[in-house]
Amino acid sequence: MGLKNDERPIIIRKPQIGDGFHIHNLVQKCKPLDINSLYSYLLVCSHFDQTSVISVLNNEIVGYISAYINPNQNKTLFIWQVAVHPDMRGYGLATKMIMDILNRKQTKSVEFIETTVTPSNQASMSLFEEIASQLNANLKKSPLFTSDLFGKLNHEEELLFRIGPLTK
């Protein structure tokens, strides 16, 4: 895969219901991400399409972000999952997808971005530190979901990253 001169440009767009199966397949290739049910990806494509995004290269989904406006904090965009095909990493695709979401009319009132990151996921930590830097916004990290909340799954804790306030 990768970016070659003879390939069509990457298309960044809102997900559609027909993309759910392909998103599920992409996430399976993106260790260490948790793989959610296919049903959950279908719901993202139908219920959260205005705040989520996919990237398509040569008719293949190579990037995906699920996000939504937090119903308890209506000025906060919560980024649930970021997946970039292993062959497409290092091109700034995740940053472009996040910026695409932030530039939509549905997110104009967003003042904060939140996400959770496991301590061992250095790629995600670097991504959100870069996003905060590009947006010239503060980044605050705090515990959110401790490992004991995951029961016997042996899941790392999830740290809350809060970026903002955003100035647009």
Accessible surface in RSA format (square Angstrom, percent):
REM  Atomic radii and reference values for relative SASA: ProtOr
REM  Chains: A
REM  Algorithm: Lee & Richards
REM  Probe-radius: 1.40
REM  Slices: 20
REM RES _ NUM      All-atoms   Total-Side   Main-Chain    Non-polar    All polar
REM                ABS   REL    ABS   REL    ABS   REL    ABS   REL    ABS   REL
RES MET A   1    74.92  38.8  22.08  14.6  52.84 125.8  32.36  27.5  42.56  56.4
RES GLY A   2    14.07  17.4   0.00   N/A  14.07  17.4  13.69  37.6   0.38   0.9
RES LEU A   3    79.13  44.1  53.82  38.5  25.31  63.6  54.16  38.0  24.97  67.2
RES LYS A   4   127.99  62.4 111.53  68.4  16.46  39.2  68.91  62.0  59.07  62.9
RES ASN A   5   166.05 114.5 128.76 124.4  37.29  89.8  39.45  94.9 126.60 122.4
RES ASP A   6   127.92  89.6  87.33  86.9  40.59  96.0  51.29 120.7  76.62  76.4
RES GLU A   7    42.93  24.6  23.20  17.6  19.73  47.0  13.12  25.4  29.82  24.3
RES ARG A   8   145.85  61.2 138.98  70.8   6.87  16.4  62.60  85.6  83.25  50.5
RES PRO A   9   107.21  78.1  94.13  85.8  13.08  47.5 105.76  87.3   1.45   9.0
RES ILE A  10    45.93  26.1  21.85  16.3  24.08  58.0  21.85  15.7  24.08  65.3
RES ILE A  11    98.65  56.1  95.24  71.0   3.41   8.2  98.65  71.0   0.00   0.0
RES ILE A  12    52.61  29.9  27.56  20.5  25.05  60.4  27.56  19.8  25.05  68.0
RES ARG A  13    71.45  30.0  65.65  33.5   5.80  13.8  40.22  55.0  31.23  18.9
RES LYS A  14    71.20  34.7  67.10  41.2   4.10   9.8  38.21  34.4  32.98  35.1
RES PRO A  15     2.84   2.1   0.00   0.0   2.84  10.3   0.00   0.0   2.84  17.7
RES GLN A  16   108.74  60.8 105.17  76.9   3.57   8.5  33.27  70.8  75.46  57.2
RES ILE A  17   108.05  61.5 103.36  77.0   4.69  11.3 103.36  74.4   4.69  12.7
RES GLY A  18    62.23  76.7   0.00   N/A  62.23  76.7  43.57 119.6  18.66  41.8
RES ASP A  19    13.53   9.5  13.53  13.5   0.00   0.0   0.00   0.0  13.53  13.5
RES GLY A  20     0.00   0.0   0.00   N/A   0.00   0.0   0.00   0.0   0.00   0.0
RES PHE A  21   111.67  55.9 110.79  68.6   0.88   2.3 110.79  67.2   0.88   2.5
RES HIS A  22    97.61  53.3  93.74  65.2   3.87   9.9  52.18  53.8  45.43  52.9
RES ILE A  23     0.00   0.0   0.00   0.0   0.00   0.0   0.00   0.0   0.00   0.0
RES HIS A  24    31.72  17.3  31.72  22.1   0.00   0.0  20.50  21.1  11.23  13.1
RES ASN A  25    46.81  32.3  45.90  44.4   0.91   2.2  14.76  35.5  32.05  31.0
RES LEU A  26     3.53   2.0   2.29   1.6   1.24   3.1   3.24   2.3   0.30   0.8
RES VAL A  27     1.45   1.0   0.00   0.0   1.45   3.5   0.00   0.0   1.45   3.9
RES GLN A  28    78.74  44.0  69.88  51.1   8.87  21.1  15.81  33.7  62.93  47.7
RES LYS A  29   103.92  50.7  87.66  53.8  16.26  38.7  63.41  57.1  40.51  43.2
RES CYS A  30     1.06   0.8   0.67   0.7   0.39   0.9   0.84   2.1   0.22   0.2
RES LYS A  31   154.29  75.3 142.11  87.2  12.18  29.0 109.80  98.8  44.49  47.4
RES PRO A  32    94.11  68.6  69.22  63.1  24.89  90.5  75.45  62.3  18.65 115.9
RES LEU A  33    41.06  22.9  26.30  18.8  14.76  37.1  28.79  20.2  12.27  33.0
RES ASP A  34    78.89  55.3  69.96  69.6   8.93  21.1  30.14  70.9  48.75  48.6
RES ILE A  35    82.79  47.1  50.98  38.0  31.82  76.7  50.98  36.7  31.82  86.3
RES ASN A  36    37.11  25.6  29.95  28.9   7.16  17.2   9.15  22.0  27.96  27.0
RES SER A  37    67.11  56.7  50.10  66.9  17.01  39.2  50.47 107.5  16.64  23.3
RES LEU A  38    63.61  35.4  59.66  42.7   3.95   9.9  59.66  41.9   3.95  10.6
RES TYR A  39   147.09  68.7 143.72  81.8   3.37   8.8 106.85  80.3  40.24  49.6
RES SER A  40    19.76  16.7  18.98  25.3   0.78   1.8  18.89  40.2   0.87   1.2
RES TYR A  41     2.77   1.3   2.74   1.6   0.03   0.1   2.77   2.1   0.00   0.0
RES LEU A  42    62.25  34.7  61.22  43.8   1.04   2.6  61.53  43.2   0.73   2.0
RES LEU A  43    58.78  32.7  58.61  41.9   0.17   0.4  58.72  41.2   0.05   0.1
RES VAL A  44     2.25   1.5   2.25   2.0   0.00   0.0   2.25   2.0   0.00   0.0
RES CYS A  45     3.47   2.6   0.00   0.0   3.47   8.2   0.00   0.0   3.47   3.7
RES SER A  46    46.96  39.7  21.33  28.5  25.63  59.0  19.44  41.4  27.52  38.6
RES HIS A  47   124.68  68.1  95.04  66.1  29.64  75.8  56.96  58.7  67.72  78.8
RES PHE A  48    76.22  38.1  73.82  45.7   2.40   6.3  76.22  46.2   0.00   0.0
RES ASP A  49    34.27  24.0  34.27  34.1   0.00   0.0   0.58   1.4  33.69  33.6
RES GLN A  50    66.04  36.9  65.99  48.2   0.05   0.1  37.56  79.9  28.48  21.6
RES THR A  51    10.28   7.3  10.28  10.4   0.00   0.0   7.95  10.7   2.33   3.5
RES SER A  52     0.00   0.0   0.00   0.0   0.00   0.0   0.00   0.0   0.00   0.0
RES VAL A  53     0.00   0.0   0.00   0.0   0.00   0.0   0.00   0.0   0.00   0.0
RES ILE A  54     0.00   0.0   0.00   0.0   0.00   0.0   0.00   0.0   0.00   0.0
RES SER A  55     0.00   0.0   0.00   0.0   0.00   0.0   0.00   0.0   0.00   0.0
RES VAL A  56    17.07  11.2  16.65  15.1   0.42   1.0  16.65  14.5   0.42   1.1
RES LEU A  57     3.44   1.9   1.31   0.9   2.13   5.4   1.38   1.0   2.06   5.5
RES ASN A  58    58.87  40.6  40.24  38.9  18.64  44.9  23.35  56.2  35.52  34.3
RES ASN A  59   124.04  85.5  90.19  87.2  33.86  81.5  28.37  68.3  95.67  92.5
RES GLU A  60    66.70  38.3  63.05  47.7   3.64   8.7  33.27  64.3  33.43  27.3
RES ILE A  61    16.88   9.6   9.75   7.3   7.13  17.2   9.75   7.0   7.13  19.3
RES VAL A  62     0.08   0.1   0.08   0.1   0.00   0.0   0.08   0.1   0.00   0.0
RES GLY A  63     0.00   0.0   0.00   N/A   0.00   0.0   0.00   0.0   0.00   0.0
RES TYR A  64     1.17   0.5   1.17   0.7   0.00   0.0   0.05   0.0   1.12   1.4
RES ILE A  65     0.00   0.0   0.00   0.0   0.00   0.0   0.00   0.0   0.00   0.0
RES SER A  66     1.53   1.3   1.53   2.0   0.00   0.0   0.75   1.6   0.79   1.1
RES ALA A  67     1.08   1.0   0.00   0.0   1.08   2.4   0.00   0.0   1.08   2.9
RES TYR A  68    59.08  27.6  58.78  33.4   0.30   0.8  26.36  19.8  32.72  40.3
RES ILE A  69    51.78  29.5  39.07  29.1  12.71  30.6  39.07  28.1  12.71  34.5
RES ASN A  70    25.92  17.9  25.92  25.0   0.00   0.0   0.56   1.4  25.36  24.5
RES PRO A  71   115.44  84.1  78.74  71.8  36.70 133.4  88.74  73.3  26.70 165.9
RES ASN A  72   135.64  93.5 101.92  98.5  33.72  81.2  28.47  68.5 107.17 103.6
RES GLN A  73    79.50  44.5  70.88  51.8   8.61  20.5  30.45  64.8  49.05  37.2
RES ASN A  74   106.05  73.1  97.54  94.3   8.51  20.5  25.75  62.0  80.30  77.6
RES LYS A  75    88.72  43.3  87.61  53.8   1.11   2.6  52.51  47.3  36.21  38.6
RES THR A  76     2.65   1.9   2.65   2.7   0.00   0.0   0.00   0.0   2.65   4.0
RES LEU A  77     0.10   0.1   0.10   0.1   0.00   0.0   0.10   0.1   0.00   0.0
RES PHE A  78    27.15  13.6  27.15  16.8   0.00   0.0  27.15  16.5   0.00   0.0
RES ILE A  79     0.59   0.3   0.38   0.3   0.21   0.5   0.38   0.3   0.21   0.6
RES TRP A  80   106.73  42.8  88.51  42.8  18.22  42.8  67.60  36.0  39.12  63.5
RES GLN A  81    12.20   6.8   8.27   6.0   3.93   9.4   6.21  13.2   5.99   4.5
RES VAL A  82    24.57  16.2  13.52  12.2  11.05  26.6  13.52  11.7  11.05  30.0
RES ALA A  83     0.93   0.9   0.00   0.0   0.93   2.1   0.93   1.3   0.00   0.0
RES VAL A  84    15.74  10.4  12.71  11.5   3.04   7.3  12.71  11.0   3.04   8.2
RES HIS A  85    19.56  10.7  19.56  13.6   0.00   0.0  10.97  11.3   8.59  10.0
RES PRO A  86    59.33  43.2  43.20  39.4  16.13  58.6  43.44  35.9  15.89  98.7
RES ASP A  87    73.49  51.5  57.86  57.6  15.63  37.0  13.57  31.9  59.93  59.8
RES MET A  88     0.37   0.2   0.02   0.0   0.35   0.8   0.02   0.0   0.35   0.5
RES ARG A  89   114.03  47.9  93.35  47.6  20.68  49.2  51.39  70.2  62.63  38.0
RES GLY A  90    83.62 103.1   0.00   N/A  83.62 103.1  41.04 112.6  42.58  95.4
RES TYR A  91    95.05  44.4  76.81  43.7  18.25  47.5  54.30  40.8  40.75  50.2
RES GLY A  92    38.19  47.1   0.00   N/A  38.19  47.1  31.65  86.9   6.54  14.6
RES LEU A  93     5.07   2.8   2.57   1.8   2.50   6.3   2.57   1.8   2.50   6.7
RES ALA A  94    14.14  13.0  12.40  19.1   1.74   3.9  12.40  17.5   1.74   4.6
RES THR A  95    19.56  13.9  19.34  19.6   0.22   0.5  11.79  15.8   7.78  11.8
RES LYS A  96   118.22  57.7 111.13  68.2   7.09  16.9  70.21  63.2  48.01  51.1
RES MET A  97     0.00   0.0   0.00   0.0   0.00   0.0   0.00   0.0   0.00   0.0
RES ILE A  98     0.09   0.1   0.09   0.1   0.00   0.0   0.09   0.1   0.00   0.0
RES MET A  99    40.27  20.9  40.20  26.6   0.07   0.2  30.24  25.7  10.03  13.3
RES ASP A 100    44.46  31.1  37.87  37.7   6.59  15.6   8.78  20.7  35.68  35.6
RES ILE A 101     0.08   0.0   0.08   0.1   0.00   0.0   0.08   0.1   0.00   0.0
RES LEU A 102     7.57   4.2   6.56   4.7   1.01   2.5   6.56   4.6   1.01   2.7
RES ASN A 103   107.04  73.8  89.24  86.2  17.80  42.9  23.35  56.2  83.69  80.9
RES ARG A 104    22.60   9.5  17.55   8.9   5.05  12.0  19.29  26.4   3.31   2.0
RES LYS A 105   166.79  81.4 147.34  90.4  19.45  46.3  90.73  81.7  76.06  81.0
RES GLN A 106    59.26  33.1  36.11  26.4  23.16  55.1  34.17  72.7  25.10  19.0
RES THR A 107     0.00   0.0   0.00   0.0   0.00   0.0   0.00   0.0   0.00   0.0
RES LYS A 108   115.85  56.5  98.58  60.5  17.27  41.1  72.44  65.2  43.41  46.2
RES SER A 109    60.64  51.2  47.84  63.8  12.80  29.5  39.87  84.9  20.77  29.1
RES VAL A 110     3.73   2.5   0.00   0.0   3.73   9.0   0.00   0.0   3.73  10.1
RES GLU A 111    70.01  40.2  70.01  53.0   0.00   0.0  17.51  33.9  52.50  42.9
RES PHE A 112    42.57  21.3  42.57  26.4   0.00   0.0  42.57  25.8   0.00   0.0
RES ILE A 113     0.38   0.2   0.33   0.2   0.04   0.1   0.33   0.2   0.04   0.1
RES GLU A 114    12.94   7.4  12.81   9.7   0.13   0.3   0.13   0.2  12.81  10.5
RES THR A 115     4.88   3.5   4.88   4.9   0.00   0.0   0.41   0.6   4.47   6.8
RES THR A 116    30.87  22.0  16.25  16.5  14.62  34.8   0.20   0.3  30.67  46.4
RES VAL A 117     4.80   3.2   1.28   1.2   3.52   8.5   4.80   4.2   0.00   0.0
RES THR A 118    22.09  15.7  20.36  20.6   1.73   4.1  14.66  19.7   7.43  11.2
RES PRO A 119    45.32  33.0  38.96  35.5   6.36  23.1  39.25  32.4   6.07  37.7
RES SER A 120    76.86  64.9  48.47  64.7  28.39  65.4  45.96  97.9  30.90  43.3
RES ASN A 121    20.11  13.9  16.78  16.2   3.33   8.0   3.33   8.0  16.78  16.2
RES GLN A 122   114.86  64.2 112.09  81.9   2.77   6.6  59.28 126.2  55.58  42.2
RES ALA A 123    79.08  72.7  61.06  94.2  18.02  41.0  70.88  99.8   8.20  21.7
RES SER A 124    21.57  18.2  20.02  26.7   1.55   3.6   4.01   8.5  17.56  24.6
RES MET A 125    23.50  12.2  23.50  15.6   0.00   0.0  12.04  10.2  11.46  15.2
RES SER A 126    63.26  53.5  58.25  77.7   5.01  11.5  32.57  69.3  30.69  43.0
RES LEU A 127    24.31  13.5  18.19  13.0   6.13  15.4  23.92  16.8   0.40   1.1
RES PHE A 128     3.41   1.7   3.41   2.1   0.00   0.0   3.41   2.1   0.00   0.0
RES GLU A 129    73.97  42.5  67.23  50.9   6.73  16.0  27.54  53.3  46.42  37.9
RES GLU A 130    79.78  45.8  76.47  57.9   3.31   7.9  28.55  55.2  51.24  41.8
RES ILE A 131     0.03   0.0   0.03   0.0   0.00   0.0   0.03   0.0   0.00   0.0
RES ALA A 132     5.17   4.7   5.06   7.8   0.11   0.2   5.06   7.1   0.11   0.3
RES SER A 133    79.50  67.2  55.20  73.7  24.30  56.0  29.29  62.4  50.21  70.3
RES GLN A 134    97.71  54.6  61.97  45.3  35.74  85.1  28.86  61.4  68.85  52.2
RES LEU A 135    37.44  20.8  29.03  20.8   8.41  21.1  33.12  23.3   4.32  11.6
RES ASN A 136   138.07  95.2 115.03 111.2  23.05  55.5  26.71  64.3 111.37 107.6
RES ALA A 137    18.59  17.1   0.06   0.1  18.53  42.2   6.02   8.5  12.57  33.3
RES ASN A 138   107.09  73.8 100.61  97.2   6.47  15.6  25.75  62.0  81.34  78.6
RES LEU A 139    49.88  27.8  16.88  12.1  32.99  82.9  16.90  11.9  32.98  88.8
RES LYS A 140   138.56  67.6 133.55  81.9   5.01  11.9  80.39  72.4  58.16  62.0
RES LYS A 141    94.24  46.0  67.78  41.6  26.46  63.0  41.36  37.2  52.88  56.3
RES SER A 142    33.60  28.4  30.21  40.3   3.39   7.8  22.92  48.8  10.68  15.0
RES PRO A 143    96.53  70.4  79.72  72.7  16.81  61.1  79.81  65.9  16.72 103.9
RES LEU A 144    71.93  40.1  51.55  36.9  20.39  51.3  53.13  37.3  18.81  50.6
RES PHE A 145    89.27  44.7  88.89  55.1   0.38   1.0  89.21  54.1   0.05   0.2
RES THR A 146    59.44  42.3  59.30  60.1   0.14   0.3  54.11  72.7   5.33   8.1
RES SER A 147    58.34  49.3  53.51  71.4   4.83  11.1  18.14  38.6  40.20  56.3
RES ASP A 148   109.81  76.9  84.84  84.4  24.97  59.0  50.33 118.4  59.49  59.3
RES LEU A 149   118.28  65.9  84.33  60.3  33.95  85.3  87.81  61.7  30.47  82.0
RES PHE A 150    51.55  25.8  41.82  25.9   9.73  25.3  47.80  29.0   3.75  10.7
RES GLY A 151    53.98  66.6   0.00   N/A  53.98  66.6  37.30 102.4  16.68  37.3
RES LYS A 152   210.30 102.6 174.53 107.1  35.77  85.2 125.70 113.1  84.60  90.1
RES LEU A 153   136.61  76.1 113.04  80.9  23.57  59.3 116.49  81.8  20.12  54.1
RES ASN A 154   150.93 104.1 117.78 113.8  33.15  79.8  37.36  89.9 113.57 109.8
RES HIS A 155    33.90  18.5  25.48  17.7   8.42  21.5  27.40  28.2   6.50   7.6
RES GLU A 156    70.89  40.7  60.27  45.6  10.62  25.3  43.80  84.7  27.10  22.1
RES GLU A 157    57.75  33.2  55.07  41.7   2.68   6.4  12.50  24.2  45.25  36.9
RES GLU A 158    23.50  13.5  23.50  17.8   0.00   0.0   4.87   9.4  18.63  15.2
RES LEU A 159    30.25  16.8  30.25  21.6   0.00   0.0  30.25  21.2   0.00   0.0
RES LEU A 160    27.91  15.5  27.86  19.9   0.05   0.1  27.86  19.6   0.05   0.1
RES PHE A 161     0.67   0.3   0.07   0.0   0.60   1.6   0.07   0.0   0.60   1.7
RES ARG A 162    65.31  27.4  63.11  32.2   2.20   5.2  25.55  34.9  39.76  24.1
RES ILE A 163     0.61   0.3   0.61   0.5   0.00   0.0   0.61   0.4   0.00   0.0
RES GLY A 164     6.13   7.6   0.00   N/A   6.13   7.6   0.00   0.0   6.13  13.7
RES PRO A 165    77.24  56.3  71.63  65.3   5.61  20.4  71.63  59.1   5.61  34.9
RES LEU A 166    16.13   9.0   2.35   1.7  13.78  34.6   2.35   1.7  13.78  37.1
RES THR A 167   115.65  82.3  91.05  92.3  24.60  58.6  75.79 101.8  39.86  60.3
RES LYS A 168   133.94  65.3  51.04  31.3  82.90 197.4  86.17  77.6  47.77  50.9
END  Absolute sums over single chains surface
CHAIN  1 A     9165.6       7363.8       1801.8       5150.6       4015.0
END  Absolute sums over all chains
TOTAL          9165.6       7363.8       1801.8       5150.6       4015.0
